[in-house]
Amino acid sequence: MPSTRHPRAPAAVTFPIYPYAPQSVSAVAIEVHPLTAGHVMRALPPHAHLFFEIVLVAAGSGHHVVDGLTHEATQGTAFVLPPGAVHDMRGFGAADGWAVLFQPDGLTQGATQGLAPPLTALDPAAALLRQPILQVLRPIRLAPEPLADVLDLVKTLGAELAAKQAGYAQAAASLLQLLLIRLMRGAPWFDAASGPAPARTDFVTRVFTDIDRHFPTAGALRQAAARLGLHPAYIPPRLRRITGRTYGHWVTERRMIEARRLLAMTDAGIAEIATELGYAEVESFIRRFRAEHHHTPAAWRARAHPGPAEEIPSI
């Protein structure tokens, strides 16, 4: 079943934004959660977070809404959610699986001790986190054998973090790197023989890659078509048929993802962000952002950085 626009989700939603708040003291910014039926993460309304999250379905079936699109969550489905992604697991139903939360420094903890290779040396893992954001948000479908390997890695990672034996931080960083490599191999846009290669990947990946590289000026569909070697009239109907969204919607989505990242992760001014996103006037950016999120960019930034007295829900 292809991904579709969630029938119950409005075009603009208000959602909480969670920072990384570990449930226990740890030397590494990585957590593993079993997504059993009663877990609090499955009951949360649509929300964003300021950390990476891997959601893996081990058994059963349900649905997972990611940035407004509903995806089937069946056995072997994996999602890699970067900071700023908005998702909702309340439709998981009979699905059961795991969630791995991590900050980027969780990947390099072992490297700082000289016991694990740095992230830059692990091309598949590094490439996964460098991929165009609209591609990373697409679900990964794992066959039974690679799924078993991934599940073993997740369980071993969870055991290392729980036991906290000597060297666990380095072991956890290495296991997380291996987990990303396994997921990378199962990604629909990854060619095992040659690595990610836009010229050899599918239509949606090619369009998403072009949007990711040119989204500040990607509104000119004719220019995008010329870069892709396609007729301008060919892209919009096919993209809408496959993804349920128009080309213009995907350009806006990519700009809003970048806006959320810049607002949460940097001190750049609103006007500076608007310019970086390709808006000629800051007012146009503010109107679009408010239409998508029911908050101005400044208000969204304030929610992403709550004051010390504000209670952060434990997830």
Secondary structure, 3 states (H helix, E strand, C coil): CCCEECCCCCCCCCCCEECCCCCCCCCCCEEEEEECCCCHHHHCCCEEECCEEEEEEEECEEEEEECCEEEEEECCEEEEECCCCEEECCCCCCCEEEEEEECCHHHHHHHHCCCCCCHHHCHHHHHHHHCCHHHHCCCEECCHHHHHHHHHHHHHHHHHHHHCCCCHHHHHHHHHHHHHHHHHHHCCCCCCCCCCCHHHCCHHHHHHHHHHHHCCCCCCHHHHHHHHCCCCCCHHHHHHHHHCCCHHHHHHHHHHHHHHHHHHHCCCCHHHHHHHHCCCCHHHHHHHHHHHHCCCHHHHHHHHCCCCCCCCCCC
